[in-house]
Amino acid sequence: MKKGNIFIPAALSFVLLFNSCISAEKEREPFVPVDYTEEDAVNDEIDSVRKLLEKNSVNAFWRSLLIKEEVPENQNALLLYKDAENKVIEDFSSAIKDSDYMNALKLYKSLSVCGCKDPALASWSEKTLRDLAFKNVPGLSSEWKKQSVQELIKGTVTVFVDKGLKIEKGMGYADGVLGSGFFISEDGYIITNHHVISDLVDKKYEGFSRLYVKLAEDPDTKIPAKVIGYDSVLDLALLKCEIKAPAVFTLGSSADLKVGDRVYAIGSPLGLEKTLTSGIISATDRQLFMAGPVFQIDAAVNSGNSGGPLIDENGKVQAVVFAGVQNYQGLNFAIPVEYLRNELPFLYSGGERKHPWAGAYGKTRRAAGSGMRNEGLDVFYVLPGGSAFRSGVRAGDLIVDLDGKSVTSVYDFHRYLMSLESDTIVSCRTKNSDGEESQHLLYLEQRPESPGYEFYIHDRIADSMLPVTGMKLIQVSAAKKEYIIDSVIKGSAADDAGFSENDTLKIVDFQVSEDRSMAGIAVYAKLRKKGYLDVSIGFSTPLDSTFYF
């Protein structure tokens, strides 16, 4: 069964990767920042942003603000800024009129953070809009009531995706996908995993598919259901069937869940309905998703358990189970309920949930000699022309705050972004190497499916290898693609492959898997750890990571 976007270790066989790959060679056109001392360059940028205004008012508003800050006396720049601000205000008023409070919330936040004082915003607040946007979201307003495990089991379902017949060697076989799910509202909203229903929403899938659920108390009846919203990154999906739920689960809070705490998984392993297994939290920090850590559990979980609830002693949902790693018994995982809480408003809005990002790469910085005390998000690399770059964030900066909320780690940054949509402007505070603080207005773009691939094709090889492999290169020969390694980030693919500072290498080949999830790199190198002997090395690395933000 498919597992969603689970990261594969960089030690994956280089040879196997190349069984199905595409070349990633491309002529790079480096991003050239606007020279604000040149009048023609400023006018070209103003024209570019004005063309953008009708397509994306928030992005144009942000870009116009950046221009205004650079050339505050330029009347064309001031006029562009005012026009862009008015367009966003107009969009905000339209969203309020249409009761589209999710969109209104995004626009209000973007205007407010940029200092807009227009009367149209005066009678609103972020809290008011958020309350309105989340008011009818299933699962967020449910009050907990004491229910026995037997009662809760009635609130689980078997999710069945009927894919018709599969022909093998001239014989037809029933084809389908089994998973689990659970009701979060009386009117029939159900949570499951994205990978259970992925064929239904995959635009590339051309076969037959129908979605049904089977109640725990009536496994013989197939009830038609539909997909409301889905998130492939966090492997979550919201379904709806037109029945009254026999029991409803309440979402808990797993913030205080610790290793060793008792948990229970309910689901339909191999289609066996009403199966209850118990175990403990084995670990709380397994890095399997882009957004942050998930739980490892020792409760028995098999194919078909995916999407079922993981509950605590009080019956509250603490996580959503997804099936364990195939061929490894007992190695099972669950998605913390906090992720689901953040996701529900977006899933309820319908369609695919697109995550925001700033176009950068970095890791948590820990204070020297402090053990585990975090200082902030250390920026190692910024994509030229990306949002963070245009905002003035640079490699070497330390991000310590987003919209007034403290950022002590890369996970803090991701957690805050999970509550936001792309096409939103936020405030970002940084410190440089001298400890001087700066404030930036950061526009959140839509996160690409393969951020590492974007780094590679939109930057020079020497620079893009830092976010892709974890090694910072200095070019020796452009024609021969020869480099010296300036530094290697601990725990990166380059570190795992044995590279170290001052090694020399020549990049022989760079290939990307067809789905752009992995890159295979072939180099000819002289490694210090190998006595500077000439060696040929092939290694692979995922093109998405929790360290891309």
Stockholm file with secondary structure:
# STOCKHOLM 1.0

chainA/1-549         MKKGNIFIPAALSFVLLFNSCISAEKEREPFVPVDYTEEDAVNDEIDSVRKLLEKNSVNAFWRSLLIKEEVPENQNALLLYKDAENKVIEDFSSAIKDSDYMNALKLYKSLSVCGCKDPALASWSEKTLRDLAFKNVPGLSSEWKKQSVQELIKGTVTVFVDKGLKIEKGMGYADGVLGSGFFISEDGYIITNHHVISDLVDKKYEGFSRLYVKLAEDPDTKIPAKVIGYDSVLDLALLKCEIKAPAVFTLGSSADLKVGDRVYAIGSPLGLEKTLTSGIISATDRQLFMAGPVFQIDAAVNSGNSGGPLIDENGKVQAVVFAGVQNYQGLNFAIPVEYLRNELPFLYSGGERKHPWAGAYGKTRRAAGSGMRNEGLDVFYVLPGGSAFRSGVRAGDLIVDLDGKSVTSVYDFHRYLMSLESDTIVSCRTKNSDGEESQHLLYLEQRPESPGYEFYIHDRIADSMLPVTGMKLIQVSAAKKEYIIDSVIKGSAADDAGFSENDTLKIVDFQVSEDRSMAGIAVYAKLRKKGYLDVSIGFSTPLDSTFYF
#=GR chainA/1-549 SS CCCSSCCCCTTSCHHHHTTSEEECCCCCCCCCCCCTTCHHHHHHHHHHHHHHTTTCHHHHHHHHHHHHHHCTTCHHHHHHHHHHHHHHHHHHHHHHHTTCHHHHHHHHHHHHHTTCCCHHHHTCCHHHHHHHHHTTCTTTSCCCCCCCHHHHHTTEEEEEEEEEEEEETTEEEEEEEEEEEEESSTTCEEEECHHHHHHHHCTTCCSCCEEEEEETTEEEEEEECEEEEEETTTTEEEEECSSCCSSCCCBCCGGGCCTTCEEEEEECGGGCTTEEEEEEEEEEEECCSSSCCEEEECSCCCTTCTTCEEECTTSCEEEEEECCCTTCTTCEEEEEHHHHHHHHHHHHHCEECCCEECSEEEEEEECTTSTTCEEEEEEEEECTTSHHHHHTCCTTCEEEEETTEECCSHHHHHHHHTTSCSSEEEEEEEECTTCCEEEEEEEEEECCSCHHHHHHHTSCHHHHHHHHHSEEEEEEETTTTEEEEEEECTTSHHHHTTCCTTCEEEEEEEEEETTSSEEEEEEEEEEGGGTTEEEEEEEEEESCCTTBC
#=GC SS_cons         CCCSSCCCCTTSCHHHHTTSEEECCCCCCCCCCCCTTCHHHHHHHHHHHHHHTTTCHHHHHHHHHHHHHHCTTCHHHHHHHHHHHHHHHHHHHHHHHTTCHHHHHHHHHHHHHTTCCCHHHHTCCHHHHHHHHHTTCTTTSCCCCCCCHHHHHTTEEEEEEEEEEEEETTEEEEEEEEEEEEESSTTCEEEECHHHHHHHHCTTCCSCCEEEEEETTEEEEEEECEEEEEETTTTEEEEECSSCCSSCCCBCCGGGCCTTCEEEEEECGGGCTTEEEEEEEEEEEECCSSSCCEEEECSCCCTTCTTCEEECTTSCEEEEEECCCTTCTTCEEEEEHHHHHHHHHHHHHCEECCCEECSEEEEEEECTTSTTCEEEEEEEEECTTSHHHHHTCCTTCEEEEETTEECCSHHHHHHHHTTSCSSEEEEEEEECTTCCEEEEEEEEEECCSCHHHHHHHTSCHHHHHHHHHSEEEEEEETTTTEEEEEEECTTSHHHHTTCCTTCEEEEEEEEEETTSSEEEEEEEEEEGGGTTEEEEEEEEEESCCTTBC
//
